[in-house]
Each structure stands twice: as structure tokens, then as C-alpha cells.
Amino acid sequence: DMERVRANVVSKERQLVDARGPKGRWHGTHPEPRKDVRMGRIPGSLSVPWASLVTPERTLKGEEEIRAIFKESGVDLQGPLMVSCGTGVTACTLALSLLQVGVMPEQLAMYDGSYLEWATTPENVVMKDGPDGGEVEVPFASS
């Protein structure tokens, strides 16, 4: 739930892995497909677009390749993890891939409210890439 994610943003107990693609959505450079959703990411999250984990035939890639994709994105497969996406659907691809490479179910959580809930809640912080390579906060703008 959102309160658990808020607590995790502070505690960093779990790595939060975002499945949205293209990766520009996480960077805050590609618009969200839904109206009035701030562009960017949940603070401290990592990006592994779900489509990077599947073949053109839409089956999971091999275990070695999946491990390499997560490692390249900075995900520690030994630690507790939380997966998220835009609306709670494609994060399932991350969860399945993580289970496939040996992450234990008790080490894995899913934020099913996902980015849509997070970014449309005014009090939640949303970050995006800044012009200097750092991060900048995305203000909430009511429509």
C-alpha cells in the first residue's frame, strides 16, 4: 500500500523496481499515457522496463540474461525488493522474472497502486532527471 511505499522511500528497506517503459517515463522525459500524471519516478526507485525481460515472442528471457538486466540496473537480487509499474499490471513481469532467478517470495512485494496512485497524490514526492544529471522534484499541478 502507499503508506508502506512512503515508509520505504525513507527507510530504503526494499529496493523499489519500476517496470514502466519506455525508460524515459522513469527518467521523466517521456510523457505518461494517462492525463494529469506527473512525469518521473518514485524517489529511490530503479528502472527495469518489463519489455527488457521478454523475448519478441513474449516469453521470459533466460535466467542469465534476466540476472544481467537486473544487475545492470543496480538491482541487488539478494535484498528485499518491491516491484511497481504504471497501474499494477506489468510489475507482474518483474515479479515473475525475479522468482525465476531465485528471489524468494518472502523477499518480494508488489505496490499495486503503482505509479498512477503515487504521482496523482499531491503529498507524494515525484523525482525526475535534472538538467545537470542530478534529480529534481516534480511539483504537483492540479488540473
N, C-alpha and C positions, 0 to 999 in steps of 0.2 A: 504494500500500500504506500501511498505518497508520504506518510509520516515516517515510514521505515527508510524510504529513499532520502528524505531530508536529513534524518539522523546519520545515514551513511555518507552523505556529502561532507559532513563534519568529521565523523569518526574514521572514514575510509576503511571500515572493517572489511568490506567486499569491493572488489573491482567491479565497476559497472560497465558493461559492454553493450554498445548501441549497434543494432543491426540495420539501421536505416541506410539506404543507398539512393542515389549515388553519394559517395563520401562527402561531397560538397554540402549536403544537408547538415552533417555533423560540424563541418568547418564554418557553417553559417554563410556560405557563398552561393548556395543553390536554394531557390525558394521551396517552401513546404507545399505539398499538394493540396493542403486544406487552407481555407481562407482564415485570416486573422491569427495565424500561428507564428510566434516568433521564430526566426531562423537562428539555429545554433544548436547547443547541446546542454545537457545536464552537467554541472560542474564536476570535474574529475573523471568524467566518462572517457572510455576508449572506443574507437570506431572499428568494427569489423562488419562491413556490409554483408548481409545474408547471401547475396548472389555470388560473393567470392568463394563460398564454401560448397557450391554445387557445380556440377558439370553442365554442359549445354543441354544434356538430356534431362536435367533437373534431378539428378541423383547426387548423393553426397560424394565429395571427392574422397580420396584415400586418406587413411589416418595420418601418414607422414605429412602430406600436403596440408591437411587441416591444422596439425600442430604448428607447422611452419607459418601459416597465415596468422594464427593467434599470437605466436611468438613475435612475428614481425610488427604486430600492432601493439606490443607491450603487455600482452595478457599473460599473467602468471597462472599456469594451469594447476599449480599446487595449492593456490589460495582459494578462499571462498569467493564466489562470483555471483553477480546478478546480471541478468540479461534484460534488455529493453529494446523497443523499436518505435515505430510511429503510433501504432494503435494496439499492440499486443499480439500480433499475428506472426510476423516474420522473425520475432525473437525466438520462436519455437525452433527455427532452423539452427540458431546458435545453440540453444539448449540441447537439441539432438546431437549436434556436432561435438559439443563438449562431452556429453555422455559417451559418444562413440570413441573418443580418445582417452577415456578413463577417468574423467572427473566424476566423483561420487555424487549421487543425487542429493545427499545432505549438504554438500558444498555449493549447491546451485539454487538460486532463487530467481523468480521472474517478476519484474514490475509490469503488471498487465495494464495498468493505467497508461503507462508508456509516455512517450514524449508529448503526445497530444494533450494529455491531462496536465503534465508538468508545465508546458510552455503557455498554456492558456490560464494558468492560475497566477494572478498578479503578484503574490508574495514570493513566488519561486524565482530564484536567480537562474538566468539563462546566459551562457557564455558563447562567444564566437571568436574566430581568429581576428586579431587586430592587425593594423597596417604594418606594425613593426615586428611581427612574428609572435607577439605575445597574445594574451587573451583580453577581450573587452566584454563588459556586461551589456546585454541587450535589454533596453528598457521595455516595460510593458506599456502598450498603447491600446487603450480601449477604443472600440470602433463606434 
